[in-house]
């Protein structure tokens, strides 16, 4: 009954690689929000001297979010340009973005920007960022984040990163990319399966399961130093790592006692503590945002359902009832919404459950969805699905209105996880 949660054992062949990957993710937008904000984004003055066109990245970020209607200005405007607001109001713009790029003597780039309210003829925000040439994209994402937050009231997540697994033939890659699918790097390459990547709360590490030692073993890899640590290599299977909010512990699923149960382990390995104790299979743990509870999948009621229990132990509360097959629990950053995969009429689809009202909403119309992951601002969910017989990634807003798909030119892509806000 839980065969979609299990994977066959494999054998060894692995290499760590830090070179940039050739193929980027391709994004196809298929849905937008019902109430879009009309915004004009001018070309930044002298931005052609930078490695990346800042204004183009900002436009693409806001367009992809689904909540903005981009009005093409057709011209370049710096933050010091005199603005004739009546012209922009006549063109239907609510807001206007202007800015400039300057190369400093030390080779870094100084990027300045202003966000203007066209109707009130006032500045809503603006700042300058100075960084190295290879961080030009990040600078643009940070500006897009600021615009998104000032106009929607919700923090933007364009400056965050994604992690996912690709497979082409017998080669598996654990890859890390910017939120727009650009700047892809390989964290790990292997001839054996890699599954269940999970970001640390500070965004510097990724936990995952590798089959390189002829069994599933949980590793933590530092993305800065490239150092790997074995966190769980106990007797039997070691799987499904999930970080505690403070980054000190991982919840993992182990077959140490025979059946799969959930344990807590130190993020550096050791200090093992058993959490669940049922006669069935307990797996796919996820911490609540406050770190006090664990959400997990269990077949203790006869088929896979989602439960919640205290990290201090005790009884478990069943949360899903409207299908005989519900797996892959993910809790929103505010703790109010549960995302999961449900099988209904033979279709595996993405659902969300309002934990206060018990109201469900189906967010996907595909038939083979898997491994959802909330964006750090809680407004979107990324998940694995299939298109044209190949594994792809999809993103949908929690109200179902905004949708886009991420694909690669070669192979399958799966097991997505959205990284945290970077501090």
C-alpha positions in Angstrom: 0.0 0.0 0.0 2.9 2.3 0.5 5.0 1.2 -2.4 5.3 4.8 -3.7 7.2 5.6 -0.5 9.8 2.8 -1.0 12.7 2.4 -3.4 14.8 -0.6 -4.3 18.3 -0.8 -3.0 21.2 -0.1 -5.4 25.0 -0.1 -5.6 27.9 2.2 -5.5 29.4 4.9 -7.7 29.6 8.6 -6.7 31.4 11.8 -7.3 31.2 15.2 -5.7 31.2 18.1 -8.2 31.1 21.8 -7.9 31.1 22.8 -11.6 28.1 24.7 -13.0 25.7 22.6 -14.9 25.1 23.3 -18.6 21.3 23.0 -18.8 19.1 25.5 -17.0 15.5 25.0 -16.1 13.0 26.2 -18.5 9.9 28.0 -17.1 6.5 27.9 -18.8 3.8 30.1 -17.2 0.3 28.8 -17.5 -1.8 30.8 -15.0 -1.8 34.2 -13.3 -3.5 35.8 -10.3 -7.0 37.3 -10.6 -6.0 40.7 -9.4 -2.7 41.8 -11.0 -0.9 45.0 -10.1 0.1 47.1 -13.3 3.7 48.0 -12.9 6.1 49.7 -15.3 9.8 48.7 -15.1 12.2 50.9 -17.0 15.6 49.7 -18.2 18.2 50.7 -15.7 20.7 53.3 -16.8 24.0 51.8 -17.9 22.9 48.3 -17.0 24.6 47.0 -20.2 28.0 47.2 -18.4 26.9 44.5 -15.9 27.1 40.7 -16.6 23.3 40.4 -16.3 20.5 42.9 -17.3 19.1 43.8 -13.9 15.7 45.2 -15.1 15.1 42.1 -17.2 15.6 39.8 -14.2 13.2 41.9 -12.1 10.6 41.8 -14.8 10.9 38.0 -15.2 10.6 37.5 -11.4 7.5 39.7 -11.0 5.9 38.2 -14.2 6.5 34.7 -12.9 4.8 35.4 -9.6 1.5 35.9 -11.4 0.5 38.9 -9.3 1.9 41.7 -11.6 1.0 43.0 -15.1 4.2 44.2 -16.6 4.0 47.4 -18.6 6.9 47.8 -21.0 8.4 51.3 -20.8 10.5 51.0 -23.9 13.1 53.3 -22.5 15.8 53.7 -19.8 15.3 55.7 -16.7 17.8 56.2 -13.8 16.8 56.8 -10.2 17.5 60.6 -10.7 15.4 60.9 -13.9 12.6 63.5 -13.6 9.3 61.6 -13.7 6.2 62.8 -15.5 3.7 60.8 -13.5 0.7 61.8 -15.6 2.2 59.9 -18.6 2.5 56.7 -16.6 -0.9 57.1 -15.1 -2.3 57.4 -18.7 -0.6 54.1 -19.6 -2.3 52.4 -16.7 0.7 51.9 -14.4 0.0 51.9 -10.7 3.8 51.8 -9.9 7.1 52.6 -11.6 10.5 51.1 -11.1 13.7 53.0 -12.2 17.4 52.6 -11.4 21.0 52.5 -12.6 24.1 50.4 -12.6 27.7 51.7 -12.0 31.0 49.9 -12.1 33.2 50.8 -9.1 37.0 51.0 -9.2 37.4 47.7 -7.4 35.3 45.9 -10.1 32.1 45.6 -8.1 28.8 47.0 -9.3 26.7 49.5 -7.5 23.0 49.0 -8.3 20.5 51.7 -7.3 16.7 51.5 -7.6 13.5 53.4 -6.7 9.9 52.2 -6.5 7.4 54.9 -7.1 3.7 55.2 -6.6 2.3 56.8 -9.8 -1.0 58.0 -8.4 0.4 59.5 -5.2 3.6 60.6 -6.9 5.7 59.4 -4.0 8.5 56.9 -3.4 7.5 53.7 -1.8 11.0 52.2 -1.5 14.5 52.4 -2.8 18.1 51.5 -1.9 21.5 50.8 -3.3 23.3 47.4 -3.3 27.0 46.9 -4.0 28.3 43.4 -4.8 30.6 41.5 -7.1 29.9 40.8 -10.7 28.9 37.2 -10.2 26.1 38.4 -7.7 24.4 40.6 -10.2 21.4 38.2 -10.5 21.1 38.0 -6.7 21.0 41.8 -6.5 18.2 41.9 -9.1 16.3 39.2 -7.2 16.6 41.2 -3.9 15.1 44.2 -5.7 12.3 42.1 -7.0 11.8 40.8 -3.4 11.5 44.4 -2.1 9.0 45.3 -4.8 6.9 42.2 -4.2 6.8 42.9 -0.4 6.0 46.6 -0.7 3.1 46.0 -3.1 1.6 42.8 -1.7 2.5 42.9 1.9 4.1 39.4 1.7 7.9 38.9 1.6 9.3 38.0 -1.8 11.2 34.8 -2.3 13.0 35.4 -5.6 16.4 35.5 -3.8 15.9 32.0 -2.5 17.2 28.7 -4.0 15.8 25.4 -5.1 17.2 21.9 -4.8 16.0 18.8 -6.8 17.2 15.6 -8.3 17.7 14.9 -12.0 18.2 11.6 -13.8 19.5 11.1 -17.2 20.2 7.4 -18.0 22.0 6.0 -15.0 23.3 9.3 -13.7 21.6 11.0 -10.8 22.4 14.6 -9.8 21.5 16.6 -6.8 21.3 20.1 -8.1 20.9 23.6 -6.6 19.5 26.5 -8.6 18.2 30.0 -8.1 14.4 30.3 -7.7 14.1 31.2 -11.4 15.9 28.0 -12.4 19.1 29.8 -13.4 22.6 29.4 -12.0 22.4 25.6 -11.7 25.2 23.8 -9.8 25.7 20.1 -9.0 26.0 19.3 -5.3 26.3 15.6 -6.0 26.6 13.2 -8.9 26.0 9.4 -8.5 25.2 6.3 -10.5 22.8 5.3 -7.7 19.6 7.0 -6.6 19.5 10.2 -4.6 16.2 11.0 -2.9 14.6 13.3 -0.2 16.8 16.4 -0.3 15.9 18.8 2.6 17.3 22.3 3.2 18.7 23.3 6.6 17.0 26.3 8.1 20.0 28.6 7.4 20.2 27.5 3.8 23.9 26.4 4.0 23.3 22.7 4.1 21.2 20.0 2.4 20.3 16.6 3.9 19.5 13.8 1.5 19.4 10.0 1.1 22.0 8.3 -1.1 22.2 4.7 -2.1 25.9 4.7 -2.9 26.7 2.2 -0.1 24.2 -0.4 -1.4 21.6 0.8 1.1 19.8 4.1 1.9 22.0 6.3 4.1 21.2 9.9 5.3 23.9 12.5 4.6 24.2 16.2 5.4 26.3 18.2 2.9 27.6 21.7 3.5 27.1 23.6 0.3 29.8 26.1 1.1 32.7 23.8 2.1 31.4 20.7 0.2 32.0 18.6 3.4 29.6 15.7 3.8 28.6 14.1 7.1 26.9 10.7 7.6 23.9 11.4 9.9 22.1 8.1 9.8 23.6 4.8 8.8 21.9 2.4 11.1 20.9 -1.2 10.4 18.4 -1.4 7.6 17.0 1.6 5.8 17.7 5.2 6.7 15.4 7.7 4.9 13.2 10.8 4.8 15.3 13.4 6.6 13.6 16.6 7.9 15.3 19.5 9.8 14.1 20.9 13.1 13.4 24.7 12.8 16.5 25.5 14.9 18.7 23.2 12.7 20.0 21.2 15.7 18.2 17.9 14.9 16.8 15.8 12.0 13.7 13.6 12.0 14.4 10.4 10.0 12.6 7.2 9.2 14.6 4.1 10.2 13.9 0.3 10.1 16.2 -0.2 13.0 13.6 -2.0 15.0 12.1 -3.9 12.0 9.2 -1.8 10.7 9.8 1.8 9.6 9.5 4.2 12.5 10.4 7.8 13.1 13.5 8.8 15.1 15.2 12.1 16.1 18.9 12.4 15.5 21.5 15.2 16.0 22.3 17.1 12.9 25.9 16.0 13.2 24.9 12.4 13.8 24.3 10.5 17.0 22.0 11.1 20.0 19.3 8.9 18.5 15.9 9.0 20.0 12.8 7.0 18.9 9.6 9.0 18.5 6.9 6.7 17.1 6.1 3.2 18.2 3.4 1.6 16.1 2.9 -1.8 14.5 2.7 -0.2 11.0 4.9 2.0 8.8 5.6 5.5 10.1 7.6 7.7 7.7 7.9 11.1 5.9 8.3 13.2 9.1 8.0 17.0 9.0 8.5 19.4 11.9 5.9 22.1 12.6 7.2 25.6 12.2 7.5 26.0 16.0 9.4 22.7 16.3 6.9 21.3 18.9 5.1 18.8 16.6 5.8 16.2 13.9 3.6 15.6 10.9 4.1 12.2 9.3 2.6 9.4 7.1 1.5 6.2 8.7 -0.5 3.1 7.6 -1.5 2.3 11.3 -5.2 2.8 10.3 -4.9 0.3 7.4 -3.8 2.6 4.6 -1.4 5.6 4.4 -2.8 8.7 6.2 -1.3 11.8 7.7 -0.9 12.2 11.4 0.4 14.8 13.9 2.1 14.2 17.3 4.2 16.0 19.8 8.0 15.7 19.6 7.8 14.9 23.3 5.9 11.7 22.4 2.4 10.6 23.2 -0.6 9.8 21.0 -0.9 10.8 17.3 -3.8 12.7 15.8 -5.1 11.6 12.4 -5.6 14.6 10.0 -6.7 13.2 6.6 -9.9 11.2 6.0 -11.2 11.9 2.5 -9.2 9.3 0.7 -7.7 5.9 1.5 -4.3 7.1 0.4 -2.7 10.3 1.6 1.0 10.8 1.8 3.9 13.4 1.7 2.8 15.9 4.4 4.3 19.4 4.2 3.3 22.2 6.5 3.2 25.8 5.5 5.6 28.3 7.2 2.7 29.8 9.2 1.6 26.4 10.4 -2.0 26.9 9.1 -2.0 24.8 5.9 -1.1 21.2 5.2 -0.1 20.2 1.7 -0.1 16.5 0.7 -0.5 14.1 -2.1 -3.8 12.2 -2.3 -4.9 9.3 -4.5 -8.5 9.7 -5.7 -10.0 7.8 -8.7 -6.5 6.5 -9.5 -5.0 10.0 -9.7 -2.2 11.2 -7.5 -2.8 14.9 -7.0 -1.7 17.8 -4.9 -4.1 19.0 -2.2 -4.0 21.5 0.6 -5.9 21.2 3.9 -6.9 24.3 6.0 -6.0 22.9 9.5 -8.5 25.3 11.2 -11.5 24.6 9.1 -10.6 21.1 7.7 -11.5 22.4 4.2 -9.6 20.8 1.3 -8.6 22.3 -2.1 -7.1 20.4 -5.0 -4.4 22.4 -6.6 -3.3 20.2 -9.5 -5.0 18.6 -12.5 -2.2 16.1 -13.3 -2.3 12.5 -12.4 1.2 11.6 -11.0 2.2 14.3 -8.5 4.7 13.8 -5.7 6.9 15.6 -3.1 5.4 19.0 -2.5 7.4 21.8 -1.0 6.2 25.2 0.2 8.0 28.4 -0.8 9.5 30.2 2.2 6.8 32.9 2.1 4.1 30.2 2.1 2.4 31.6 -1.1 3.4 28.9 -3.5 4.0 25.1 -3.6 6.5 23.3 -5.8 5.9 19.7 -6.6 7.1 16.9 -8.9 4.8 15.7 -11.6 5.0 14.3 -15.2 4.5 15.8 -18.6 5.0 14.0 -21.8 6.2 10.9 -20.0 9.0 12.8 -18.3 9.5 14.0 -14.7 9.0 17.8 -14.4 8.5 20.3 -11.6 5.4 22.5 -11.2 4.7 25.5 -9.1 1.2 26.6 -8.0 -0.1 29.3 -5.7 -2.0 28.1 -2.6 -5.2 29.4 -4.1 -4.6 27.5 -7.4 -4.6 30.6 -9.6 -0.9 31.0 -10.4 0.8 28.1 -12.2 4.1 27.5 -14.0 6.2 24.5 -14.9 9.9 23.9 -14.8 11.5 21.4 -17.2 14.9 20.3 -18.4 16.0 19.6 -21.9 17.4 16.1 -21.0 16.2 13.5 -18.5 13.8 13.6 -15.6 13.6 16.1 -12.7 12.0 15.2 -9.4 12.3 15.5 -5.6 12.1 19.3 -5.3 12.6 21.3 -2.1 12.4 25.0 -1.8 15.2 26.6 0.2 14.7 29.1 3.1 15.0 32.9 3.2 18.7 33.7 3.2 19.9 35.9 6.1 
